[in-house]
Every structure is written in structure tokens, then in C-alpha cells.
């Protein structure tokens, strides 16, 4: 009589080897995913900075006293003027005030998005010290 298939011992050995491989690979995968999320947050910060700068330099937006608020530390605080806010939202493609929900990394979610402004062409957007976009 011929035995076809694997014995129980062989199956247990294969499962043990797979468990060891998963135990070694999982931490590396988690680091890779967090690094990808931080990269996504950096791109979001860069998009916000670009939108704030573009809207601040648009002559149609800044005419008649409209424009960027120089004291803002959040995107919403910088966009108190309705014309400027509409221009920023049009460039970004989403509403100002919802940008924090788009952060993906652990560091970004805990810190939120902050804006530092020193004129219309010196805008820095960051969510922590390692995720930053600015001139």
C-alpha cells in the first residue's frame, strides 16, 4: 500500500517554519507601512503649502485686502477670508478644516497640521518635526 500525502510531523514542521518567517518579516513590514504613511503626510503638507502660497500670490485673491492671515497656526486660521479660503479649497480639492483627517502616520495624527507664515512666499506647513514642507 502506497502512502500519498504528508505526515502530521511534516505539516507541523512546515507550519513552524512559516510562523518563524512571519515573525521575522512582520516588524519590517510595519516599519515600511509607517514610512509610507509619513511620506504621504509629507506630500499632504507640501500640497497644503503649495495651495496656500499659490492663493496668496494670486492677484485676484489678494486684491481689496483679501488674502492670508499672518497669525494663523492652523490651515483654518490662515483661511479666515472667504475669498482666500475658496481659492485654497479649489486648489486642494477638499475643504479647509478636514486636512487633519487625511493624515495617515501615527506622528501626524497625534500632532495635527500647523502653519508658520512669514509673508506670502515663506509659508511652512508641518505636522511634527520630521514631517515638514516649507521654503
C-alpha positions in Angstrom: 0.0 0.0 0.0 1.4 3.4 -1.0 1.1 6.4 1.2 0.2 9.5 -0.6 0.4 12.9 1.1 2.3 14.4 4.0 2.6 13.1 7.5 1.4 15.1 10.5 5.0 15.8 11.6 5.9 17.2 8.2 3.0 19.5 8.2 3.8 20.8 11.7 7.4 21.5 10.6 6.2 23.5 7.6 3.8 25.5 9.8 6.6 26.2 12.3 8.9 27.4 9.6 6.2 29.7 8.2 5.5 31.1 11.7 9.2 31.9 12.2 9.3 33.7 8.8 6.1 35.7 9.6 7.7 36.7 13.0 10.8 38.0 11.2 9.0 39.8 8.4 6.1 41.4 10.2 8.1 44.1 12.1 9.9 45.1 8.9 6.6 45.3 7.1 5.1 47.5 9.9 8.1 49.9 9.7 7.7 50.0 5.9 4.0 50.9 6.2 4.7 53.7 8.7 7.4 55.1 6.5 4.9 55.1 3.6 2.3 56.9 5.8 4.9 59.5 6.7 5.7 60.0 3.1 2.0 60.5 2.4 1.8 63.1 5.2 4.8 64.9 3.7 3.1 65.1 0.4 -0.1 66.4 2.0 1.8 69.1 3.8 3.5 70.1 0.6 0.2 70.3 -1.2 -1.3 72.5 1.5 1.8 74.8 1.5 1.6 75.0 -2.3 -2.1 75.8 -2.2 -1.6 78.5 0.5 1.3 80.0 -1.4 -0.5 79.9 -4.8 -3.6 81.5 -3.4 -1.6 84.2 -1.5 0.2 85.1 -4.7 -2.9 85.2 -6.9 -3.7 88.9 -7.7 -7.4 88.2 -7.9 -7.5 86.7 -4.4 -5.3 89.3 -2.6 -7.0 92.4 -4.2 -9.1 94.6 -1.9 -7.4 93.4 1.3 -8.3 89.8 0.8 -5.6 87.2 1.5 -3.7 85.3 4.0 -3.9 85.9 7.7 -0.3 86.2 9.1 -1.1 85.0 12.6 -2.6 81.6 11.8 -1.1 78.4 13.2 -3.6 76.1 11.5 -4.9 76.0 8.0 -8.3 77.1 9.1 -6.9 80.1 11.0 -5.0 81.1 7.9 -8.1 81.0 5.7 -10.4 83.3 7.6 -11.1 85.4 4.5 -13.8 83.7 2.3 -12.1 84.6 -1.0 -8.7 83.2 0.1 -10.4 80.1 1.7 -12.3 79.4 -1.5 -9.1 79.7 -3.6 -7.2 77.3 -1.3 -10.0 74.8 -1.2 -10.3 75.0 -5.0 -6.6 74.2 -5.4 -6.6 71.5 -2.7 -9.8 69.8 -3.8 -11.1 69.4 -0.3 -12.5 71.6 2.4 -10.2 73.5 4.8 -10.6 72.1 8.2 -10.7 68.4 7.0 -7.0 68.2 6.3 -6.2 66.6 9.7 -8.4 63.6 8.9 -6.2 62.9 5.8 -3.0 62.3 7.9 -2.0 58.7 8.0 1.1 58.3 10.2 1.0 57.9 13.9 3.1 61.0 14.4 1.0 63.1 12.1 -2.3 62.1 13.7 -1.1 63.0 17.1 0.4 66.3 16.2 -2.1 67.7 13.6 -1.2 70.2 10.9 0.4 73.5 11.8 1.3 76.5 9.6 4.0 79.1 10.1 3.8 82.2 7.9 6.4 84.9 7.3 5.0 86.6 4.2 3.2 85.2 1.2 6.3 83.3 -0.1 7.6 82.0 3.3 4.9 79.5 4.3 5.9 76.4 6.3 3.4 73.6 6.9 4.3 70.8 9.3 2.7 68.1 11.5 5.7 67.3 13.5 9.5 68.0 13.4 10.1 65.2 10.9 7.2 65.8 8.6 7.6 69.3 7.2 7.2 71.3 4.0 8.4 74.8 3.5 10.6 77.2 1.6 
